[in-house]
């Protein structure tokens, strides 16, 4: 068996739901991971549980104060869900009971999402959502009409977002899964919104970088060779600033896209229909949540466009520099060619003068030789011999010069 087979197969059971029935308060929390607190929090919860000893894992199903409790570790947060049955004398929006309240009070700064869902049976529920303290609520029939959910998405004095679910015909399994969809919508909506402040802060910086890039492009269009280094330095500085912005936000924007997709999928799984003419819960969330997601996506696209613009301007600078280098090389080659032609002309002139000088000295040597022969008693005078031999001698020199020139050309 492959060593990863069991762990990969266990992923099918990595996100269990809590199945329950009857009126209850469902408390759900999402705590961001600060790198030091969550492991200790999980161990503390395990010690409070009625069934301790499971240790730190990726998820756990416990019972705290006799009530079903579930925790799950995610990549950047910890989720806690506690189902507390509602007694007849319990108020509709009861405060978070002990001991969980005491545990979470020491980690309040990590809580990014706090949701309480009041689950009521249809027979016991008040027909008007305003009776539960909602102001202008959104509501939907869920699961083909087997449940109704209401919420005005306003935080209570304790910091909870409150929802009311009226069970019309869901059994314990379907009710548990429906509750899970609702808490995931709220949790991932809040996590996806974490990128919005960063995107808003980044807007002014990107606008400034945009203006600088436009200025560099205009300077590049009108610049001469002396300004190339200044343009390159400005482009390098601009690229470094953009990389710092991108490195700090890319991961957050990617997480926002992933979380938003989960939110929209869970809304689709609710199978909503209209309830008493109110705006549907999913429509309310989508209309107010999608602009934030789109703004983050648009900011990420601005980062990409700026990076592409900087890269294009860098390529233009490089092409311009390459053309200038080629022009300089062409001028150098032309100068070398002119110098070679001059040297060749000088060489030919020197060869001509050398040939004349050599001919002059050789003719003088021939004349002296003939005069010596005449003094030794030659039947012909030196002048006659010189007139007869001089043309032959000059012809030999001409043929020798031509042969040397042909040899040099080859």
C-alpha positions as CSV (number, residue, x, y, z in Angstrom):
1,X,0.0,0.0,0.0
2,X,1.2,3.5,-0.7
3,X,2.2,5.3,2.5
4,X,-0.2,8.2,1.7
5,X,-3.2,6.0,0.9
6,X,-4.9,6.2,4.4
7,X,-4.3,9.9,4.9
8,X,-5.7,10.8,1.4
9,X,-8.7,8.5,1.9
10,X,-9.4,10.1,5.3
11,X,-9.9,13.5,3.6
12,X,-13.5,12.3,2.8
13,X,-14.2,12.4,6.6
14,X,-12.0,15.5,7.4
15,X,-14.9,17.9,7.7
16,X,-17.7,16.2,9.7
17,X,-21.0,17.9,10.5
18,X,-22.7,17.9,13.9
19,X,-26.1,16.1,13.6
20,X,-28.8,17.2,16.0
21,X,-32.5,17.9,16.3
22,X,-34.7,20.1,18.4
23,X,-34.4,23.7,19.4
24,X,-30.8,24.8,20.0
25,X,-28.3,27.6,19.9
26,X,-25.4,26.9,17.5
27,X,-22.4,29.0,18.3
28,X,-19.7,29.2,15.6
29,X,-16.4,31.0,15.8
30,X,-13.4,31.4,13.4
31,X,-10.1,32.4,14.9
32,X,-7.2,33.6,12.8
33,X,-3.9,31.7,13.2
34,X,-1.2,33.9,14.8
35,X,1.3,31.1,14.8
36,X,1.4,30.6,18.5
37,X,-2.1,30.5,20.1
38,X,-4.3,28.0,18.3
39,X,-2.5,24.8,19.3
40,X,-2.7,25.8,22.9
41,X,-6.3,26.6,22.5
42,X,-7.1,23.2,21.0
43,X,-5.3,21.5,23.9
44,X,-7.3,23.6,26.4
45,X,-10.6,22.6,24.7
46,X,-9.5,19.0,24.8
47,X,-8.9,19.3,28.6
48,X,-12.4,20.8,29.1
49,X,-14.1,18.1,27.1
50,X,-16.1,15.2,28.6
51,X,-14.2,12.8,26.3
52,X,-10.6,14.1,26.4
53,X,-7.4,12.4,25.2
54,X,-7.7,12.8,21.5
55,X,-4.7,15.2,21.3
56,X,-4.1,17.8,18.7
57,X,-5.3,16.7,15.2
58,X,-6.8,18.4,12.2
59,X,-10.3,18.2,13.6
60,X,-12.1,16.9,16.7
61,X,-15.6,16.0,17.8
62,X,-15.9,16.5,21.5
63,X,-18.6,17.0,24.2
64,X,-18.2,20.1,26.3
65,X,-20.6,20.5,29.2
66,X,-22.6,17.7,27.7
67,X,-23.1,19.4,24.4
68,X,-21.7,18.5,21.0
69,X,-18.6,20.5,20.1
70,X,-16.4,20.4,16.9
71,X,-13.1,22.1,16.0
72,X,-11.4,22.2,12.7
73,X,-7.9,23.4,11.8
74,X,-7.6,25.1,8.4
75,X,-4.7,26.7,6.6
76,X,-5.0,30.1,8.3
77,X,-7.8,29.8,10.9
78,X,-9.4,27.5,13.5
79,X,-13.2,27.0,13.5
80,X,-15.2,26.1,16.5
81,X,-18.9,25.0,16.5
82,X,-20.9,24.3,19.7
83,X,-24.5,23.1,19.7
84,X,-26.2,23.9,23.0
85,X,-29.8,22.6,23.3
86,X,-32.3,25.3,24.1
87,X,-34.2,24.8,27.3
88,X,-37.7,26.1,27.8
89,X,-36.6,28.8,30.2
90,X,-33.7,30.0,28.0
91,X,-33.9,33.3,26.3
92,X,-33.9,33.4,22.5
93,X,-30.5,35.1,22.2
94,X,-28.7,33.7,25.3
95,X,-25.1,34.7,25.9
96,X,-22.4,32.2,25.2
97,X,-22.4,29.8,28.1
98,X,-19.4,28.8,30.1
99,X,-16.8,27.2,29.9
100,X,-16.4,28.2,26.3
101,X,-16.9,31.9,27.0
102,X,-14.0,31.9,29.5
103,X,-11.7,30.2,27.0
104,X,-12.5,32.6,24.1
105,X,-12.3,35.7,26.3
106,X,-8.5,35.3,26.3
107,X,-8.4,35.0,22.5
108,X,-10.9,37.7,21.5
109,X,-8.4,39.5,19.3
110,X,-8.2,36.4,17.0
111,X,-11.9,36.1,16.4
112,X,-12.7,37.1,12.8
113,X,-16.2,35.6,12.7
114,X,-18.7,35.0,15.5
115,X,-22.1,33.6,14.6
116,X,-25.0,32.3,16.6
117,X,-27.9,30.4,14.9
118,X,-31.1,30.0,16.8
119,X,-32.8,26.8,15.7
120,X,-36.5,26.7,16.3
121,X,-39.2,24.1,15.5
122,X,-42.0,25.4,13.4
123,X,-44.5,24.7,16.1
124,X,-42.7,26.8,18.6
125,X,-41.5,29.6,16.3
126,X,-43.0,33.1,16.2
127,X,-44.2,33.8,12.7
128,X,-42.7,37.3,12.5
129,X,-38.9,37.7,12.3
130,X,-39.3,41.1,13.9
131,X,-40.2,39.3,17.1
132,X,-36.6,38.0,17.3
133,X,-35.1,41.5,17.1
134,X,-34.4,41.6,13.4
135,X,-34.7,44.9,11.5
136,X,-35.5,44.7,7.8
137,X,-34.3,41.1,7.6
138,X,-33.5,38.9,4.6
139,X,-35.1,35.5,4.5
140,X,-35.3,32.4,2.4
141,X,-37.0,29.0,2.3
142,X,-34.2,26.4,2.2
143,X,-34.0,22.8,0.9
144,X,-37.2,22.9,-1.0
145,X,-39.2,24.6,1.7
146,X,-38.1,22.3,4.6
147,X,-36.6,25.2,6.6
148,X,-36.7,29.0,6.8
149,X,-33.7,31.2,7.6
150,X,-33.7,34.8,8.7
151,X,-31.0,37.4,9.4
152,X,-30.5,41.1,9.3
153,X,-26.7,40.7,9.3
154,X,-26.3,43.3,12.2
155,X,-23.9,42.6,15.0
156,X,-25.4,42.2,18.5
157,X,-24.0,43.9,21.6
158,X,-21.9,40.8,22.2
159,X,-20.4,41.0,18.6
160,X,-22.5,38.1,17.2
161,X,-24.1,38.0,13.8
162,X,-27.5,36.4,14.5
163,X,-29.5,34.0,12.3
164,X,-32.8,32.3,12.9
165,X,-33.5,28.9,11.3
166,X,-37.0,27.5,11.6
167,X,-37.1,23.8,11.0
168,X,-40.1,22.7,9.0
169,X,-39.1,19.2,8.0
170,X,-35.4,18.6,8.2
171,X,-34.2,15.5,10.0
172,X,-31.0,15.6,12.2
173,X,-28.7,14.8,9.3
174,X,-30.1,17.4,6.9
175,X,-30.3,19.9,9.7
176,X,-26.6,19.4,10.5
177,X,-25.6,19.8,6.9
178,X,-27.8,22.9,6.5
179,X,-26.2,24.5,9.6
180,X,-22.8,23.7,8.2
181,X,-23.6,25.5,5.0
182,X,-24.7,28.6,6.8
183,X,-21.7,28.8,9.1
184,X,-19.3,28.3,6.2
185,X,-21.0,31.1,4.2
186,X,-20.5,33.4,7.2
187,X,-16.9,32.2,7.9
188,X,-15.6,32.3,4.4
189,X,-17.4,35.6,3.7
190,X,-15.5,37.3,6.5
191,X,-12.2,35.6,5.6
192,X,-12.6,36.7,2.0
193,X,-13.2,40.3,3.2
194,X,-9.8,40.4,4.9
195,X,-8.3,41.5,1.6
196,X,-10.6,44.5,1.2
197,X,-8.7,46.9,3.5
198,X,-5.4,46.0,1.9
199,X,-6.8,46.6,-1.6
200,X,-8.2,50.0,-0.5
201,X,-4.9,51.0,1.0
202,X,-3.1,49.8,-2.1
203,X,-5.3,51.9,-4.4
204,X,-3.5,55.2,-3.8
205,X,-0.1,53.5,-4.1
206,X,-1.0,51.9,-7.5
207,X,-2.3,55.3,-8.7
208,X,1.0,56.8,-7.9
209,X,3.0,54.0,-9.5
210,X,0.7,54.4,-12.6
211,X,1.6,58.0,-12.9
212,X,5.3,57.3,-12.5
213,X,5.2,54.7,-15.2
214,X,3.4,57.1,-17.6
215,X,6.1,59.7,-16.9
216,X,8.9,57.2,-17.5
217,X,7.3,56.2,-20.8
218,X,7.0,59.8,-22.0
219,X,10.6,60.5,-21.0
220,X,11.7,57.4,-22.9
221,X,9.9,58.6,-26.0
222,X,11.8,61.9,-26.0
223,X,15.0,60.8,-24.4
224,X,18.5,60.8,-26.0
225,X,21.4,58.5,-25.2
226,X,22.6,60.5,-22.3
227,X,19.3,59.9,-20.3
228,X,19.2,56.1,-20.7
229,X,20.9,55.4,-17.3
230,X,18.5,57.8,-15.5
231,X,15.5,56.1,-17.1
232,X,16.8,52.6,-16.2
233,X,17.4,53.7,-12.6
234,X,13.8,55.1,-12.4
235,X,12.4,51.9,-13.9
236,X,14.3,49.7,-11.5
237,X,13.1,51.7,-8.5
238,X,9.5,51.5,-9.8
239,X,9.7,47.8,-10.3
240,X,11.1,47.2,-6.8
241,X,8.2,49.2,-5.2
242,X,5.7,47.3,-7.2
243,X,7.3,44.0,-6.1
244,X,7.0,45.0,-2.5
245,X,3.3,45.8,-2.9
246,X,2.6,42.6,-4.8
247,X,4.5,40.4,-2.4
248,X,2.4,41.7,0.5
249,X,-1.0,41.3,-1.2
250,X,-0.9,38.4,-3.7
251,X,-1.5,35.6,-1.2
252,X,-4.4,37.6,0.4
253,X,-6.0,38.2,-3.0
254,X,-5.6,34.5,-4.0
255,X,-7.2,33.5,-0.7
256,X,-10.1,35.9,-1.3
257,X,-10.8,34.4,-4.7
258,X,-10.8,30.9,-3.2
259,X,-13.0,31.8,-0.2
260,X,-15.5,33.7,-2.3
261,X,-15.9,30.7,-4.6
262,X,-16.8,28.6,-1.5
263,X,-19.3,31.2,-0.4
264,X,-21.1,31.2,-3.8
265,X,-21.1,27.4,-3.9
266,X,-22.6,27.1,-0.5
267,X,-25.3,29.7,-1.3
268,X,-26.2,27.6,-4.4
269,X,-26.4,24.5,-2.2
270,X,-29.1,26.2,0.0
271,X,-31.7,25.8,-2.8
272,X,-33.4,29.1,-1.8
273,X,-36.8,30.3,-2.6
274,X,-38.7,33.5,-1.6
275,X,-40.1,33.7,1.9
276,X,-43.0,36.1,2.5
277,X,-41.8,38.5,-0.1
278,X,-38.5,39.3,1.6
279,X,-35.2,39.5,-0.2
280,X,-33.5,36.1,-0.3
281,X,-30.6,35.6,2.1
282,X,-28.2,34.5,-0.7
283,X,-29.2,37.5,-2.9
284,X,-28.6,39.9,0.0
285,X,-25.1,38.4,0.6
286,X,-24.1,38.3,-3.1
287,X,-25.2,41.9,-3.8
288,X,-23.2,43.2,-0.9
289,X,-20.3,40.8,-1.0
290,X,-19.5,40.6,-4.7
291,X,-18.4,44.2,-5.0
292,X,-15.7,43.6,-2.4
293,X,-14.5,40.5,-4.2
294,X,-14.5,42.3,-7.6
295,X,-12.6,45.2,-6.1
296,X,-9.9,42.9,-4.8
297,X,-9.8,41.1,-8.2
298,X,-9.6,44.5,-10.0
299,X,-6.7,45.5,-7.7
300,X,-4.9,42.3,-8.5
301,X,-5.4,42.9,-12.2
302,X,-4.0,46.4,-11.8
303,X,-0.9,44.9,-10.2
304,X,-0.6,42.6,-13.2
305,X,-1.1,45.4,-15.7
306,X,1.5,47.6,-14.0
307,X,4.0,44.7,-13.9
308,X,3.4,44.1,-17.6
309,X,3.8,47.8,-18.4
310,X,7.1,47.9,-16.5
311,X,8.3,44.8,-18.3
312,X,7.3,46.3,-21.7
313,X,9.0,49.6,-21.0
314,X,12.1,47.7,-19.9
315,X,12.0,45.8,-23.2
316,X,11.7,49.1,-25.1
317,X,14.8,50.5,-23.2
318,X,16.7,47.3,-24.0
319,X,15.7,47.5,-27.7
320,X,16.7,51.1,-27.8
321,X,20.0,50.5,-26.2
322,X,20.6,47.6,-28.6
323,X,19.9,49.7,-31.6
324,X,22.3,52.4,-30.4
325,X,25.0,49.7,-29.9
326,X,24.4,48.4,-33.4
327,X,24.7,52.0,-34.8
328,X,27.9,52.5,-32.9
329,X,29.3,49.2,-34.2
330,X,28.3,50.2,-37.7
331,X,30.2,53.5,-37.4
332,X,33.2,51.7,-36.0
333,X,33.1,49.2,-38.9
334,X,32.8,52.1,-41.4
335,X,35.8,53.8,-39.7
336,X,37.8,50.6,-39.8
337,X,36.9,50.1,-43.5
338,X,38.0,53.7,-44.3
339,X,41.2,53.2,-42.4
340,X,41.9,50.0,-44.3
341,X,41.3,51.7,-47.6
342,X,43.7,54.5,-46.7
343,X,46.3,52.0,-45.5
344,X,45.9,50.1,-48.8
345,X,46.4,53.2,-50.8
346,X,49.5,54.1,-48.8
347,X,50.8,50.6,-49.3
348,X,50.3,50.8,-53.1
349,X,52.1,54.2,-53.2
350,X,54.9,52.8,-51.1
351,X,55.2,49.8,-53.4
352,X,55.2,52.1,-56.5
353,X,58.0,54.2,-55.0
354,X,59.9,51.2,-53.9
355,X,59.7,49.7,-57.4
356,X,60.9,53.0,-58.9
357,X,63.7,53.2,-56.5
358,X,64.7,49.6,-57.0
359,X,64.5,50.1,-60.8
360,X,66.7,53.2,-60.6
361,X,69.3,51.5,-58.5
362,X,69.3,48.3,-60.7
363,X,69.6,50.4,-63.9
364,X,72.5,52.2,-62.3
365,X,74.1,48.9,-61.4
366,X,73.6,47.6,-65.0
367,X,75.2,50.7,-66.4
368,X,78.2,50.3,-64.2
369,X,78.5,46.6,-65.1
370,X,78.4,47.4,-68.8
371,X,81.0,50.1,-68.4
372,X,83.2,47.6,-66.7
373,X,82.8,45.1,-69.5
374,X,83.6,47.8,-72.1
375,X,86.8,48.7,-70.2
376,X,87.7,45.0,-70.3
377,X,87.6,45.1,-74.1
378,X,84.1,44.2,-75.1
379,X,83.5,44.7,-78.9
380,X,80.3,46.7,-78.2
381,X,80.3,50.0,-76.3
382,X,78.6,50.3,-72.9
383,X,76.0,52.7,-74.3
384,X,75.0,50.3,-77.1
385,X,74.8,47.4,-74.6
386,X,72.7,49.6,-72.2
387,X,70.3,50.5,-74.9
388,X,69.9,46.9,-75.9
389,X,69.6,45.4,-72.4
390,X,67.7,48.2,-70.6
391,X,64.2,47.5,-72.2
392,X,64.6,43.8,-71.4
393,X,65.6,44.6,-67.8
394,X,62.6,46.9,-67.4
395,X,60.3,44.3,-68.9
396,X,61.5,41.8,-66.4
397,X,60.9,44.2,-63.5
398,X,57.3,44.9,-64.7
399,X,56.6,41.2,-65.0
400,X,58.0,40.6,-61.5
401,X,55.9,43.5,-60.0
402,X,52.7,42.1,-61.7
403,X,53.4,38.6,-60.3
404,X,53.9,40.0,-56.8
405,X,50.7,41.9,-57.0
406,X,48.7,38.9,-58.1
407,X,50.2,36.8,-55.3
408,X,49.2,39.5,-52.8
409,X,45.6,39.5,-54.0
410,X,45.3,35.8,-53.7
